[in-house]
Amino acid sequence: MKAVVLAGGEGERMRPLTYTRPKAMLQVAGKPLIWHVLSNLKKARIKEAVVVVKYRKEQIIDYLAKENLGMTLEFAVQGERHGTAAAIEAATGKAGEDFLVVDGNNVCDSEIYRDVIEKHDGSKTVGLKKVDNPHGFGIAEVKNGVLTGMAEKPEHPKGNLANISVYAFNRSIFDEIKKLAPSPRGEYEITDVLKGAHVVETEDFWMDVGYPWHLFTLNEYLLEKMEANAGLVENSTVKGKLIMEEGAEVVDSFVEGTSYIGAGTKIGPHALLRGFNSIGRNCEIGESTTVKNSILFDGVKAKHLTYIGDSVVGEGVNFGSGTQVANYRFDAGHVNVLTEKGWVNSGRKKLGVVVGDETKFGVLSCTMPGKMIGNGCWVGSGVTVNTNLRPGQKIFLKSEHTVIG
């Protein structure tokens, strides 16, 4: 059975990180989301996949062309129509007689893929999982193991079985998709043709990554499963686990917890890594800098006296000496985040900053908890960022000086 991997989404709720990359290319535990999805498909003994792309599709195509995942991959481009059904339709003629459909942004255990394949009844099969907050998911109505309805983020949910976007279909699904009308939000929804599907309920790990701070939970889960692989570690104390790519170095530093360190990255001297960290390739974490429970993409530089806590930092970001990321409210309450959809309670008491690619921080700058800073921004010396910044904005501190004598 082939897999159809849906990776065309823009990921608006993941901004500012997705201004410059598709959601499936967000990094966690050292690799893009789509790498983890394809790796788990391979563990489920799937050897061929059709990857459906759209938004910034070249990034996914180029990345997978360079990666040796041991799978046969081909690509299909989603057209102008929006929605999951439209994305699946793009694989018409490439998917085969029976095929598995998975979301390229949601990471789950390979056992879920195997269960759905093995229990596929030859027509339509859908994977479901019990969740604690059914208001935030598509919730299924089930009778005698058959799907009878699906409510998207219901105000009054009739159950807690969430749609985890893992399906097995027969090629006849394409005929049903062709007959679909757009939903009220203008999308072609695969949930509109799921009625009557065989249900497979799972208790294995699955995670829908909706907002940037959800990456922390996924990062921790994946890092805990990975085996230690320490490389060049000199005159350092490691109380935990290091997972290091070729060419990574840890020198004269202290590591507490679990950290993934990408190829060519240099940690130290006198750096501190705490908690669960994913640090990309060719980063520089230097003198008296602390990185705690954070995800840093490739090429991040924090060479002097910087604190980065509970943050997601895009590619090529530079922190000037003494930059401080505040991650905790005075009242110890949950950190609220102003997103493009309005204010959202992160559910986290510690949340630092989310920074887009190629942003620069001046010396002694600071960010308040839960702020979103776009790509290509400049934060001047001594500035305290207490509001979100749009891509390309520059913020400087205006001050007056009086010299006497």
Sequence and secondary structure as in RCSB ss.txt:
>XXXX:A:sequence
MKAVVLAGGEGERMRPLTYTRPKAMLQVAGKPLIWHVLSNLKKARIKEAVVVVKYRKEQIIDYLAKENLGMTLEF
AVQGERHGTAAAIEAATGKAGEDFLVVDGNNVCDSEIYRDVIEKHDGSKTVGLKKVDNPHGFGIAEVKNGVLTGM
AEKPEHPKGNLANISVYAFNRSIFDEIKKLAPSPRGEYEITDVLKGAHVVETEDFWMDVGYPWHLFTLNEYLLEK
MEANAGLVENSTVKGKLIMEEGAEVVDSFVEGTSYIGAGTKIGPHALLRGFNSIGRNCEIGESTTVKNSILFDGV
KAKHLTYIGDSVVGEGVNFGSGTQVANYRFDAGHVNVLTEKGWVNSGRKKLGVVVGDETKFGVLSCTMPGKMIGN
GCWVGSGVTVNTNLRPGQKIFLKSEHTVIG
>XXXX:A:secstr
 EEEEE     GGGTTGGGSS GGG EETTEEHHHHHHHHHHHTT  EEEEEE TTHHHHHHHHHH   SSEEEE
EE  S  SHHHHHHTTTTTS SEEEEEETT EE HHHHHHHHHT  SSEEEEEEE S GGGSEEEEEETTEEEEE
EES SS S  EEEEEEEEEETTHHHHHHT    TTS   GGGG TT EEEEE S EE   STTHHHHHHHHHHHH
S  B  EEES EEEEEEEE TT EEES EEEEEEEE TT EE SS EEEEEEEE TT EEEET EEES EE TT 
EEEES EEES EE TT EE TT EE  B TT    EEEETTEEEE S SB  EEE TT EE TT EE TTEEE T
T EE TT EE S B TT EE          
